Amino acid sequence: MVAEAPTYPYRPTVSFELMPPRRPDAAPRFWETARRLVAARPDFVSVTYGAGGGDRDTARDVVSRLLAGTPVLPIAHLTCVGASRENVSEVVDEFLEAGVRSFLALRGDPPQDQPDWRPPAGGVHSAVELVHLLREVEARRCAADPAAAVRGAARPLTIAVATFPDGNVQAGTTRTQEVHRLLEKQQAGASFAITQFFYEADSYTDFVAEARAAGVTIPILAGLLPTTEPRRLRRVEELTGVQAPQHLLDALDARPDPEAQYAYGTAYGTELAQRVLDAGAPGLHVYTFNKYRPALDLLEGVHLGGRTTTPDDAAPDVRDLAGRPWVPSIPTPAPAVP
């Protein structure tokens, strides 16, 4: 029996994160993944940008190619740790010249191999400062160039920010501190937020409730990591400090082969996604790690994938998921009338 598709009070936003290829030989596989994900017609695709600017040129090239060759809105990651205001402003100008109108403003991670590292005195020290700087650069460009002002009025700059529903382990912050940081980012000019991934629905719902009580009004998209590979979950814990529940790891490890793990993990991720959507999440942002199958199957599980695979898996039949461009002012569903 096929599960009945849920009826949403509004169409949830769907988006993916892509990481630019670090080596030329990885580019063909990357672009095949990008093609598959773009075919699902997400509202946007975010393109990572390495801390310290290591992926700067590649990230800009990926964003430019997505802008020129696809109907999907690309959002450029922008980090500021260790960079001067002049350098960050230069990068922002380059992206804006390429036609980028959406950014994900991140502080970034300090160098791991430099325990005594301190940010430069004239640098941009936080995501809040970075949001301010993005708005300043846009205002300066519009004031200096009437054509830029017209383009800015037609397509206002959109700035996303990250938030951490269980606190940021690496920064040593609590949930309440992250709520206050998100409020500061909103006051600086952030348009919407994307959460770090989480494994329990309460992580998201409790955070959103506390954020709303504190005065945060911008949309908060639920960031999800497909839970299909125990090795990946352990690796991201090393990188981020976000721990997967032991019961999930045990259940995955107990499966006899990778396909059985994949089926269990997809079911777990689907249930998690459905719970946050049912609780009112305005959308899902999937951390793909440049793998299209887990991301698309996760969305398919909550009836947001919109794809039917042909026998040779070569020409997916895609329903138009993104009937309109993503806009940050997603309406809050009206309460049910008793």
ZAMARBA-927814 format. One record per residue (C-alpha): residue in three letters; x, y, z negated; residue number from 1. Coordinates in Angstrom, 1 decimal, decimal comma, padded with zeros to 4 digits. Layout:
! residues N
[node ALA [X Y Z] NUM],
...
//
This chain:
! residues 338
[node MET [000,0 000,0 000,0] 1],
[node VAL [001,4 003,4 001,0] 2],
[node ALA [001,5 006,0 -001,8] 3],
[node GLU [-000,8 009,0 -001,1] 4],
[node ALA [001,1 012,2 -000,4] 5],
[node PRO [000,7 014,7 -003,2] 6],
[node THR [-001,1 018,0 -002,6] 7],
[node TYR [001,1 021,0 -003,6] 8],
[node PRO [-000,5 024,4 -004,4] 9],
[node TYR [002,2 025,9 -002,2] 10],
[node ARG [004,8 024,4 000,1] 11],
[node PRO [008,0 023,6 -001,9] 12],
[node THR [011,2 025,0 -000,7] 13],
[node VAL [013,7 022,3 000,6] 14],
[node SER [017,4 023,0 001,0] 15],
[node PHE [020,8 021,2 001,2] 16],
[node GLU [024,3 021,9 000,2] 17],
[node LEU [027,1 021,2 002,7] 18],
[node MET [030,8 021,2 002,2] 19],
[node PRO [032,9 022,3 005,2] 20],
[node PRO [035,4 019,6 006,4] 21],
[node ARG [038,8 020,0 005,0] 22],
[node ARG [040,6 018,1 007,8] 23],
[node PRO [040,1 018,3 011,6] 24],
[node ASP [039,5 014,6 011,8] 25],
[node ALA [036,5 014,9 009,4] 26],
[node ALA [034,8 017,5 011,5] 27],
[node PRO [032,8 015,1 013,8] 28],
[node ARG [031,3 013,2 010,8] 29],
[node PHE [030,5 016,5 009,1] 30],
[node TRP [028,7 017,9 012,1] 31],
[node GLU [026,7 014,7 012,5] 32],
[node THR [025,6 015,0 008,9] 33],
[node ALA [024,7 018,7 009,5] 34],
[node ARG [022,7 017,7 012,6] 35],
[node ARG [020,7 015,1 010,7] 36],
[node LEU [020,0 017,5 007,8] 37],
[node VAL [019,1 020,4 010,1] 38],
[node ALA [016,7 018,1 011,9] 39],
[node ALA [014,7 017,8 008,7] 40],
[node ARG [014,0 021,6 009,0] 41],
[node PRO [015,1 022,7 005,6] 42],
[node ASP [014,4 026,3 004,5] 43],
[node PHE [018,1 026,9 004,1] 44],
[node VAL [021,5 025,1 004,0] 45],
[node SER [024,1 026,4 001,6] 46],
[node VAL [027,8 026,2 002,7] 47],
[node THR [030,4 025,9 000,0] 48],
[node TYR [033,4 028,2 -000,2] 49],
[node GLY [036,4 026,9 -002,2] 50],
[node ALA [037,5 028,7 -005,3] 51],
[node GLY [040,5 030,9 -004,4] 52],
[node GLY [039,4 031,1 -000,8] 53],
[node GLY [041,0 027,9 000,4] 54],
[node ASP [038,1 027,1 002,7] 55],
[node ARG [037,4 030,7 003,7] 56],
[node ASP [037,9 030,4 007,4] 57],
[node THR [036,3 027,0 007,8] 58],
[node ALA [033,3 028,1 005,7] 59],
[node ARG [032,8 031,2 007,8] 60],
[node ASP [033,1 029,2 011,0] 61],
[node VAL [030,5 026,7 009,8] 62],
[node VAL [028,1 029,5 008,8] 63],
[node SER [028,6 031,2 012,1] 64],
[node ARG [027,9 028,0 014,0] 65],
[node LEU [024,8 027,3 012,0] 66],
[node LEU [023,6 030,9 012,6] 67],
[node ALA [024,2 030,6 016,4] 68],
[node GLY [023,1 027,1 017,1] 69],
[node THR [020,3 026,2 014,7] 70],
[node PRO [017,0 027,6 013,5] 71],
[node VAL [018,0 027,0 009,8] 72],
[node LEU [019,1 029,8 007,5] 73],
[node PRO [022,6 029,3 006,3] 74],
[node ILE [023,6 030,7 002,8] 75],
[node ALA [027,3 031,4 002,3] 76],
[node HIS [028,8 030,5 -001,0] 77],
[node LEU [031,0 033,3 -002,3] 78],
[node THR [033,4 032,9 -005,3] 79],
[node CYS [035,4 035,7 -007,0] 80],
[node VAL [037,7 034,1 -009,6] 81],
[node GLY [041,2 035,3 -009,2] 82],
[node ALA [040,3 037,7 -006,4] 83],
[node SER [040,5 041,5 -006,3] 84],
[node ARG [037,5 043,7 -005,6] 85],
[node GLU [039,1 044,7 -002,3] 86],
[node ASN [039,6 041,0 -001,3] 87],
[node VAL [036,0 040,1 -002,2] 88],
[node SER [034,7 043,1 -000,4] 89],
[node GLU [036,7 042,2 002,7] 90],
[node VAL [035,2 038,6 002,7] 91],
[node VAL [031,7 040,0 002,3] 92],
[node ASP [032,2 042,4 005,2] 93],
[node GLU [033,4 039,4 007,3] 94],
[node PHE [030,3 037,4 006,5] 95],
[node LEU [028,0 040,4 007,1] 96],
[node GLU [029,7 041,1 010,5] 97],
[node ALA [029,0 037,4 011,4] 98],
[node GLY [025,3 038,0 010,8] 99],
[node VAL [025,0 036,4 007,3] 100],
[node ARG [022,2 037,9 005,2] 101],
[node SER [022,2 035,4 002,4] 102],
[node PHE [024,8 034,5 -000,2] 103],
[node LEU [025,2 032,3 -003,2] 104],
[node ALA [027,2 034,3 -005,7] 105],
[node LEU [029,5 032,2 -008,0] 106],
[node ARG [032,3 033,0 -010,3] 107],
[node GLY [034,2 029,9 -009,3] 108],
[node ASP [036,6 027,8 -011,4] 109],
[node PRO [040,0 029,0 -012,5] 110],
[node PRO [043,1 027,1 -011,3] 111],
[node GLN [043,3 023,8 -013,2] 112],
[node ASP [047,1 023,5 -013,0] 113],
[node GLN [047,6 026,9 -014,7] 114],
[node PRO [046,7 026,6 -018,4] 115],
[node ASP [047,9 030,2 -019,1] 116],
[node TRP [046,0 031,7 -016,1] 117],
[node ARG [044,2 035,0 -016,7] 118],
[node PRO [042,0 036,8 -014,2] 119],
[node PRO [043,6 039,9 -012,6] 120],
[node ALA [042,8 043,2 -014,3] 121],
[node GLY [041,2 044,7 -011,1] 122],
[node GLY [039,3 041,6 -010,2] 123],
[node VAL [035,7 040,5 -010,1] 124],
[node HIS [035,3 038,5 -013,3] 125],
[node SER [031,8 037,1 -013,3] 126],
[node ALA [028,9 036,2 -011,1] 127],
[node VAL [027,0 039,2 -012,5] 128],
[node GLU [029,8 041,5 -011,3] 129],
[node LEU [029,8 039,7 -007,9] 130],
[node VAL [026,1 040,3 -007,5] 131],
[node HIS [026,6 044,0 -008,2] 132],
[node LEU [029,5 044,1 -005,7] 133],
[node LEU [027,4 042,4 -003,0] 134],
[node ARG [024,7 045,0 -003,4] 135],
[node GLU [027,3 047,8 -003,4] 136],
[node VAL [028,9 046,6 -000,1] 137],
[node GLU [025,5 046,3 001,6] 138],
[node ALA [024,6 049,8 000,4] 139],
[node ARG [027,9 051,2 001,6] 140],
[node ARG [027,5 049,7 005,0] 141],
[node CYS [023,9 050,9 005,4] 142],
[node ALA [024,9 054,4 004,4] 143],
[node ALA [027,8 054,5 006,9] 144],
[node ASP [026,0 052,9 009,9] 145],
[node PRO [022,3 053,7 010,8] 146],
[node ALA [022,2 050,4 012,8] 147],
[node ALA [023,2 048,5 009,7] 148],
[node ALA [020,5 050,3 007,7] 149],
[node VAL [017,9 049,2 010,3] 150],
[node ARG [019,1 045,6 010,2] 151],
[node GLY [019,1 045,7 006,4] 152],
[node ALA [015,6 046,9 006,3] 153],
[node ALA [014,4 044,3 008,7] 154],
[node ARG [016,4 041,5 007,0] 155],
[node PRO [017,1 042,4 003,4] 156],
[node LEU [020,1 040,9 001,7] 157],
[node THR [019,2 037,7 -000,3] 158],
[node ILE [021,5 036,7 -003,2] 159],
[node ALA [021,2 033,4 -004,9] 160],
[node VAL [022,9 032,5 -008,2] 161],
[node ALA [023,7 029,3 -010,0] 162],
[node THR [022,3 028,4 -013,4] 163],
[node PHE [022,9 025,5 -015,8] 164],
[node PRO [019,8 024,1 -017,5] 165],
[node ASP [021,8 022,1 -020,1] 166],
[node GLY [024,5 024,7 -020,6] 167],
[node ASN [027,7 024,9 -018,7] 168],
[node VAL [030,1 022,3 -020,2] 169],
[node GLN [033,1 023,7 -018,5] 170],
[node ALA [032,4 027,2 -019,8] 171],
[node GLY [031,3 026,0 -023,2] 172],
[node THR [027,8 027,7 -023,0] 173],
[node THR [024,5 026,5 -024,4] 174],
[node ARG [021,2 026,5 -022,7] 175],
[node THR [020,2 029,7 -024,5] 176],
[node GLN [023,4 031,4 -023,4] 177],
[node GLU [022,7 030,3 -019,8] 178],
[node VAL [019,2 031,8 -020,0] 179],
[node HIS [020,7 035,1 -021,0] 180],
[node ARG [023,3 034,9 -018,2] 181],
[node LEU [020,5 034,3 -015,7] 182],
[node LEU [018,6 037,3 -017,0] 183],
[node GLU [021,7 039,4 -016,5] 184],
[node LYS [022,1 038,1 -012,9] 185],
[node GLN [018,5 038,9 -012,2] 186],
[node GLN [019,0 042,4 -013,5] 187],
[node ALA [022,1 042,8 -011,3] 188],
[node GLY [020,0 042,0 -008,2] 189],
[node ALA [019,8 038,2 -007,8] 190],
[node SER [016,9 037,0 -005,7] 191],
[node PHE [016,6 033,4 -006,9] 192],
[node ALA [018,5 030,8 -008,8] 193],
[node ILE [019,6 027,2 -008,1] 194],
[node THR [020,3 024,9 -011,0] 195],
[node GLN [023,2 022,6 -011,6] 196],
[node PHE [022,0 019,0 -011,1] 197],
[node PHE [020,4 017,2 -014,0] 198],
[node TYR [019,1 013,7 -014,6] 199],
[node GLU [016,1 014,2 -016,8] 200],
[node ALA [013,0 016,3 -015,9] 201],
[node ASP [013,0 017,9 -019,4] 202],
[node SER [016,3 019,5 -018,7] 203],
[node TYR [014,7 021,6 -016,0] 204],
[node THR [011,3 022,2 -017,5] 205],
[node ASP [012,6 023,2 -020,9] 206],
[node PHE [015,1 025,5 -019,4] 207],
[node VAL [012,5 027,2 -017,1] 208],
[node ALA [010,2 027,6 -020,1] 209],
[node GLU [012,9 029,3 -022,1] 210],
[node ALA [014,0 031,5 -019,2] 211],
[node ARG [010,4 032,7 -018,5] 212],
[node ALA [010,0 033,5 -022,2] 213],
[node ALA [013,2 035,6 -022,0] 214],
[node GLY [012,0 037,6 -019,0] 215],
[node VAL [013,4 035,7 -016,1] 216],
[node THR [010,9 036,0 -013,2] 217],
[node ILE [013,0 035,0 -010,1] 218],
[node PRO [012,3 031,5 -008,6] 219],
[node ILE [014,5 028,7 -010,1] 220],
[node LEU [015,1 025,9 -007,6] 221],
[node ALA [015,8 022,4 -009,0] 222],
[node GLY [019,2 021,2 -008,0] 223],
[node LEU [019,3 017,4 -007,5] 224],
[node LEU [022,1 014,9 -006,9] 225],
[node PRO [021,0 011,6 -005,2] 226],
[node THR [021,6 008,9 -007,9] 227],
[node THR [022,5 006,1 -005,5] 228],
[node GLU [026,2 005,5 -006,3] 229],
[node PRO [027,5 004,9 -009,8] 230],
[node ARG [031,0 005,8 -008,7] 231],
[node ARG [029,8 009,2 -007,5] 232],
[node LEU [028,0 009,9 -010,7] 233],
[node ARG [031,1 009,1 -012,8] 234],
[node ARG [033,2 011,2 -010,5] 235],
[node VAL [031,0 014,3 -010,7] 236],
[node GLU [031,0 013,9 -014,5] 237],
[node GLU [034,8 014,3 -014,3] 238],
[node LEU [034,4 017,4 -012,1] 239],
[node THR [031,5 019,1 -013,8] 240],
[node GLY [031,1 017,6 -017,3] 241],
[node VAL [027,5 016,7 -016,5] 242],
[node GLN [027,0 013,2 -017,9] 243],
[node ALA [024,6 010,7 -016,2] 244],
[node PRO [022,4 008,8 -018,7] 245],
[node GLN [024,0 005,6 -019,8] 246],
[node HIS [020,8 003,7 -019,0] 247],
[node LEU [021,0 004,9 -015,4] 248],
[node LEU [024,6 003,8 -015,1] 249],
[node ASP [023,9 000,5 -016,7] 250],
[node ALA [021,0 -000,1 -014,4] 251],
[node LEU [023,0 000,7 -011,3] 252],
[node ASP [025,9 -001,4 -012,4] 253],
[node ALA [023,6 -004,4 -013,0] 254],
[node ARG [022,5 -004,4 -009,3] 255],
[node PRO [024,1 -007,1 -007,2] 256],
[node ASP [025,2 -005,0 -004,3] 257],
[node PRO [025,4 -001,4 -002,9] 258],
[node GLU [022,0 -001,6 -001,1] 259],
[node ALA [020,3 -002,7 -004,3] 260],
[node GLN [022,0 000,1 -006,2] 261],
[node TYR [020,9 002,5 -003,4] 262],
[node ALA [017,2 001,3 -003,7] 263],
[node TYR [017,2 001,7 -007,5] 264],
[node GLY [018,9 005,1 -007,4] 265],
[node THR [016,6 006,4 -004,7] 266],
[node ALA [013,6 005,4 -006,7] 267],
[node TYR [015,1 007,1 -009,8] 268],
[node GLY [015,8 010,3 -008,0] 269],
[node THR [012,4 010,3 -006,3] 270],
[node GLU [010,6 010,0 -009,7] 271],
[node LEU [012,8 012,8 -011,1] 272],
[node ALA [012,0 015,1 -008,1] 273],
[node GLN [008,3 014,4 -008,3] 274],
[node ARG [008,2 015,2 -012,0] 275],
[node VAL [009,8 018,6 -011,6] 276],
[node LEU [007,6 019,4 -008,6] 277],
[node ASP [004,5 018,4 -010,6] 278],
[node ALA [005,8 020,7 -013,4] 279],
[node GLY [005,8 023,6 -011,0] 280],
[node ALA [009,3 023,7 -009,5] 281],
[node PRO [009,2 026,0 -006,4] 282],
[node GLY [011,5 023,7 -004,5] 283],
[node LEU [014,4 021,2 -004,4] 284],
[node HIS [018,0 021,9 -003,6] 285],
[node VAL [019,9 018,6 -002,8] 286],
[node TYR [023,6 018,3 -003,4] 287],
[node THR [024,4 016,1 -000,4] 288],
[node PHE [028,2 015,5 -000,7] 289],
[node ASN [028,0 015,5 003,1] 290],
[node LYS [025,9 012,3 003,2] 291],
[node TYR [022,6 012,7 004,9] 292],
[node ARG [020,9 009,3 004,2] 293],
[node PRO [020,5 009,7 000,4] 294],
[node ALA [019,3 013,3 000,7] 295],
[node LEU [016,7 012,5 003,4] 296],
[node ASP [015,4 009,4 001,6] 297],
[node LEU [015,1 011,4 -001,6] 298],
[node LEU [012,9 014,0 000,2] 299],
[node GLU [011,0 011,3 002,0] 300],
[node GLY [010,2 009,7 -001,4] 301],
[node VAL [008,3 012,9 -002,4] 302],
[node HIS [006,7 013,3 001,0] 303],
[node LEU [008,9 016,3 002,0] 304],
[node GLY [011,2 014,6 004,4] 305],
[node GLY [008,9 014,9 007,5] 306],
[node ARG [010,9 012,4 009,5] 307],
[node THR [010,0 009,1 011,1] 308],
[node THR [013,1 007,0 012,2] 309],
[node THR [013,1 005,4 015,5] 310],
[node PRO [014,3 001,8 015,8] 311],
[node ASP [017,8 002,8 016,9] 312],
[node ASP [017,9 005,7 014,4] 313],
[node ALA [019,0 007,9 017,2] 314],
[node ALA [016,1 010,4 017,7] 315],
[node PRO [014,3 011,2 014,5] 316],
[node ASP [010,7 012,5 015,0] 317],
[node VAL [010,8 015,6 012,9] 318],
[node ARG [007,7 017,4 011,5] 319],
[node ASP [008,1 021,1 011,2] 320],
[node LEU [008,8 021,4 007,5] 321],
[node ALA [009,8 025,0 007,5] 322],
[node GLY [006,8 026,8 009,0] 323],
[node ARG [008,1 030,1 007,8] 324],
[node PRO [011,4 031,5 006,7] 325],
[node TRP [012,2 031,1 003,0] 326],
[node VAL [011,4 034,1 001,0] 327],
[node PRO [012,3 034,6 -002,7] 328],
[node SER [008,9 035,8 -003,9] 329],
[node ILE [007,2 032,4 -004,1] 330],
[node PRO [003,8 032,9 -005,6] 331],
[node THR [003,1 031,3 -008,9] 332],
[node PRO [000,3 028,8 -008,6] 333],
[node ALA [-003,0 030,0 -010,1] 334],
[node PRO [-004,1 028,0 -013,2] 335],
[node ALA [-006,8 025,5 -012,6] 336],
[node VAL [-010,3 026,6 -013,4] 337],
[node PRO [-012,0 024,3 -016,0] 338],
//
